[in-house]
Every structure is written in structure tokens, then in C-alpha cells.
Amino acid sequence: MKTLLLVVGRTTDTHFRAAIGDYLQRLEHYLPFEVEVIPELKNTKSLTASLQKEKEGELILKALQPGDVVVLLDERGKELRSVEFAQYMAQKMNSVARRLVFVIGGPYGFSQRVYDAAVEKLSLSRMTFSHQMVRLVFVEQLYRAMAILNGEPYHHE
């Protein structure tokens, strides 16, 4: 199984890029993982939030492949503790044949078509984070899950 983080817009903050890069390097040891960036839309000032979600949704759907298991990182998703997320990943690693795709949408969230394409939604917190910060939190939690599954001391109960 390959794991993909699909994001709308690139990470511009150098501190976030460096920290994300560090976790991406650490994850190479555990599983095939990559981040795919969908370019942000141009001239969004003239678009309503709804239209922006639709246009971003089209790009997200275009990036998906047949057989992908799509999980949205969404504020209304299920919240898991780190150990529960590790168990979730273990189950997915045993059941997903091709790609497990986690998706972080744009500033207004997802279009209905993207919600319809997803098998589930996960939330990293009830709090709101910037989209750049969500990327860092997710890759850190994925690394933590892999460390838990491998009995390594990164995570403490």
C-alpha cells in the first residue's frame, strides 16, 4: 500500500517546509509515503467560497486514481487518539490494496463531490489550524503511528 497526502496549495512557510521534510524523511523507513500538491487557484478574489470549493474539488478528483481509498482531514471527522490512529493505520495497511489517500482541502473545505468520493473523514482536533500547520501535524502523527506500531520509544503513554 502506498500512502499519499494530497494538499491544495504549496507550503510557503520555510519553517513548516523544513519540519514537514524532516518527518517525510523519517517516514521513508516505514512506508511508501508522499505529498502531492494541487496548485492553488488563481484569481480567487473573484470567486465565491462555494465556487472555489467546486473548482478545487475538480482538481482533487482529477488527482485520484481508481481504487484509491480516500480519507478527508475534516473538522467534522472522527477524532482519534494517537494510539487509535496507529491501530487505524495498521488496519488500513492490511486492507488497502493500492493507495490510501489523505486529503487536506483549501481554505473553504471540500465540495460535495469530494465528500461523496471519500470513504471517511478524520479530524486532527476540534481546534482550527492553518492549512500549513495541519500538514505538519498530520505527518507528525503518521510518523508517531508508525513508531507506535514498531514499538519504538517516540510515543509515551
N, C-alpha and C positions, 0 to 999 in steps of 0.2 A: 504494500500500500504506500502510495505517495501522499504526503500531506502538503497542502497549499494554503497560504494565507493570501486572499485576494483583497486588495485595497483600492479605494478610489483616491487618486491623487498621491503624489510622491511625498515622502517625509522630508521636510525642508530644514528642520532644526538640526544642527550638526551634533548636538549632544544626544538627541534621540537616535539619530542615524548611527552614531558610534555605539551606543548601548544595544540597539537592535542588532547591529552587526556582530557584537560580542556574543549575544545569545544564538544568533544564526550559526556562528562557528561552533559553539558548544553543542548545538543540536545535531550537527553533522555526524557526531559519534553514535547517535541513537536511531535516527530515522531519516528517510529522504524527505526533506522539507525545503520549500522555497517560498518566497514572497513574490507575487505578481502584482504589478501596479497598473491600474487602468488610468490613463491620462485624465486629468480633471477637465471639465468642460470649459470652453472659452466663452466669454461674454455672458456670464451668468447673471449679471445685473438686470438684464432684460428678461430673465426667465422667472416665472413664479416658482415657489418651492415645489409644487406638485409637478410642474413640467420638468424641473431639474431632476427630481427623483425618477421620472419616467425615462429621461434621456440617459441618466446614469444606469438605470435598470437595464436598458437595452444593451449597454456596454458590458455590464456584469453577465447578463445571459449569454452574450456572444463569446465570453471567455470560458464558459462552462463546456464540458465535454459530455457526451452520452455516458451514463454510468457513474457520473460524479455523485457523491453524497455531499449535499450542500447544507452547511450549518451557518446560520446567521448569528453574528455577535450583535445582539439587540437588547436594548434596555428592558424589553418586556419578556426576555428569555428566562430560562430556568437558571437559577444561581446554584453553583456547586462549590463546595469547599475544595481545597487543593487535592486532598486525598481522593475525594469523589471524582474530580476531574481526571486524576491518574487512572482510576478504575474505568471511567468512561473511555479514555484513550486506549486502554488495554482491550476493552470490548470492541472498539472500532478497528483496532489493528488486527483483530481476529475475524472480523466480519466484512470489512470493506475490501472489495476486490481491486479497485483501481485507485481512485483519488478521493481523499477526504478533503473537502474544500471549506475552509472557514472564510467568511466574508465580512469585511468592515465596509459599510456604505459611506456615502457622502454626508455632508452636514445635516441633511434633512431626513436621513434614514433611507428606507427601501421602498421601491414601488410595489404594488400589489403583485405584479407578475414575478418579482424576485421572491416575495414571501411564498407564493404558490410553488416555486421551484425548490424551496428548502424543505428538508425533512424535519428540521428542528431549529430552535433558537436557544442560544445560551447568553447569559448576562454575566459580565465580569464584576458588576457592582450595581447597586441602586443609584449610586452617585453618577454624575455626568463627568466624563473626561473628554479632553480634546481628542480628535481622531488620531493624532500623532502619538499621544500618550497611550491610547488603547492598544496600538500596535506593540508598544514596548511591554505593556502589562501582559498582553496575550503571549508573546514569545517567551517572556519570563515564566509564565505559568505553564506553558508547554514544556519548557526545559525542566521546571520543577516536577512536573508529572513524570517525565522520563527518568529523572533522578529517583523519584519515589519507587517507580516500577523496577528499577535496577538496584534498589536497596542502598543507594548512596547517601551520604550524610548531608546533602544540601538542605533537605527539609527536616525540621524538628517539630515534634508533636508537643 
